[in-house]
Amino acid sequence: MSKTWATFTGDLLLELRGARRRAGLEAALREAVRSDRLAPGTPLPSSRALSIELGLARNTVADAYAQLIAEGWLAARHGAGTRVADRIEADARHGELHSDVVRQPRTTQYSYDLRPGTPNLAAFPRTAWSAAARKALAQVPNQMLGYPDPRGLPTLRQTLVEYLARVRGVRATSEHVVICSGFVQALYLLSTALRRTGAGGVGIESYGLAIHRDIIEAAGLTTHPLTVDDAGARVDEVTVSGTRAVLLTPAHQFPIGVALAAQRRADVLRWASEHGGLVIEDDYDGEFRYDARPVGALQSLAPDLVAYVGTASKSLAPGLGLAWLVVPGHALEGVLEAKRLSDRYTGIFEQLALDEFIRSGGYDKHVRRSRLRYRQRRDALVSVLAERAPDVAVTGIAAGLHAVLQLGRGLRAADEPSICSRAGRAGLAVQGLGEFRRTPQPTAPAALVVGYGRPPDHAFAGALEALCDVLG
Ligand SMILES: Cc1ncc(COP(=O)(O)O)c(C=O)c1O
C-alpha cells in the first residue's frame, strides 16, 4: 500500500469502494471532507491510482476530482497533485449550496451571501401566512386530520389547478395533482416510477443542480447531459436508446437563464410522442418573469407528455417543503405507489395554510410584491456592475432570482475557485458557474452565478458593494 493510501483508511476506503458511479464517489469524498475525516491539506492519490484501487474508469475519478475542485472541497496545484482544500476555500465555496442539505456552513460567517437558490427569507409574509394558517386550522373538520389521500388535500389540489391554469397555462384536473415535500421529492417519485416501467435513462441539461442528477441516479437511472445553448437544451441530443424522459427548466434554464425556444419545445414534444417519452418540466421560478413576453408552461402544449412541477421554495421559502406535481394519467399510478412507499403523504397543516393563502389572494399579492422587489434588485445589480466592473457581462436576467456574471478579462473556469475564495475572505459568499456544470470545463470563460434575491433588504446594497470590490 502506497503512502497516500494512508489517506483512505478503514471505513472510508470501504465506502469509496462501494461507489459504483461518479456521483457516489463525489458524494463519499464530499462527505469525508465535510465531516473532517479528510483534513485540510491531505494529499489525495492520483486519479490513476484511485481508479485502479476502486475498479473505476480513470475518467470517472478525474471528473469527480474536477467537480469537487470546482465546488471548492479539493484543490489542485500544477505539479503538486490534488489535496483537500484549505478550510477558507471550502467554506467560501460550499457553505450551503442551495437545495443540497448535505452541505452546511462550517465556521465562516459571511457578511453577505449572494449564492443562488434561496429567496429573501426576511420577506416571508409571516403575518398573512399565520392568519391563513390560523383560519384554516380553525375550520378544518376533525376527519381531515386522519390519514390523508397520498396525493394531498383535495381542496389544495383544486386550488392549484385553478391557480396554475390562470398563471402558467397548466391544463389539469385535481386527480392529476400530487403534493410533494419539494421538487426533489417530485423528481424522485417520477424517477422511481420511470425505473419501474423499465426506463434506462433520463436526459438532463448540461448545467443544473448536482442533487437533481444524484436523485435520478439513486432511483437506478442513468443521466445523459444535453448541451445548453442560447435556445436552451439541445433536445435533439436525446438519442441514447433506453432514454425515456428528459428533465428541463424550460422557462428559465438553471442556472444559465435562457428560455427554451419554440422550435425546441416542439421538438422535445415530438420526441416524447414518438418514443413514449416523458418531459419533466421544472418550473422552479416561473412566477418571476420580468420581460413583457410571458413564457407559459410547456405542459400547456401537451398535458399527456409533460409532468409539470412547481414549488413554494422560491415564491415563499424552501423550509415550507411544498411543491406540486401535475402528472399525466399514464404515469400517475407509478408516482402514487412511489409516494406511498416513500413517505405515504405530505403533512396537511402547511397544505391547509397554503390553500387558504392562495384562496384569500394573499399568495398573488405576495408574488406581485416580490416580483417588483426582485426586479428592482436585478436592475440595481446590472447598473452598479456597468459602472464599477464594466468588463463583466450580466446574462440570464429576463426572469428569476439569479444572474450569470461573465467575468471576461480572459479569466477561465479554473480561476473561479480562487475568485470565490477571495470573495469569501472578504465576507462575501458567491458560487462559480463551474459548480453547476455536469462535466467540468476548466478552460471555459469564467462566470459567477449570483443570487441577488437572497440577501435581506438591509444587506443588499452592502452585498453589491462587496461584489464590486471583488470584481472591479
Ligand atoms: C433548478 C431548481 N429546481 C428546483 C428548485 C426547487 O427545489 P425544491 O422544491 O426541492 O426546494 C430549485 C431551488 O433552488 C432550483 O434551483
Ligand as a Chemical Component Dictionary entry (heavy atoms), coordinates in Angstrom:
data_LIG
# 
_chem_comp.id                   LIG 
_chem_comp.type                 NON-POLYMER 
_chem_comp.pdbx_formal_charge   0 
_chem_comp.three_letter_code    LIG 
# 
loop_
_chem_comp_atom.comp_id 
_chem_comp_atom.atom_id 
_chem_comp_atom.alt_atom_id 
_chem_comp_atom.type_symbol 
_chem_comp_atom.charge 
_chem_comp_atom.model_Cartn_x 
_chem_comp_atom.model_Cartn_y 
_chem_comp_atom.model_Cartn_z 
_chem_comp_atom.pdbx_ordinal 
LIG C1 C1 C 0 -33.360 24.390 -10.709 1  
LIG C2 C2 C 0 -34.174 24.279 -9.473  2  
LIG N1 N1 N 0 -35.191 23.429 -9.469  3  
LIG C3 C3 C 0 -35.974 23.287 -8.369  4  
LIG C4 C4 C 0 -35.730 24.011 -7.238  5  
LIG C5 C5 C 0 -36.639 23.851 -6.048  6  
LIG O1 O1 O 0 -36.378 22.699 -5.407  7  
LIG P1 P1 P 0 -37.151 22.302 -4.063  8  
LIG O2 O2 O 0 -38.624 22.433 -4.315  9  
LIG O3 O3 O 0 -36.745 20.877 -3.883  10 
LIG O4 O4 O 0 -36.691 23.233 -2.999  11 
LIG C6 C6 C 0 -34.665 24.884 -7.193  12 
LIG C7 C7 C 0 -34.387 25.622 -5.948  13 
LIG O5 O5 O 0 -33.399 26.209 -5.762  14 
LIG C8 C8 C 0 -33.869 25.029 -8.351  15 
LIG O6 O6 O 0 -32.823 25.872 -8.352  16 
# 
loop_
_chem_comp_bond.comp_id 
_chem_comp_bond.atom_id_1 
_chem_comp_bond.atom_id_2 
_chem_comp_bond.value_order 
_chem_comp_bond.pdbx_ordinal 
LIG C1 C2 SING 1  
LIG C2 N1 SING 2  
LIG C2 C8 DOUB 3  
LIG N1 C3 DOUB 4  
LIG C3 C4 SING 5  
LIG C4 C5 SING 6  
LIG C4 C6 DOUB 7  
LIG C5 O1 SING 8  
LIG O1 P1 SING 9  
LIG P1 O2 DOUB 10 
LIG P1 O3 SING 11 
LIG P1 O4 SING 12 
LIG C6 C7 SING 13 
LIG C6 C8 SING 14 
LIG C7 O5 DOUB 15 
LIG C8 O6 SING 16 
# 
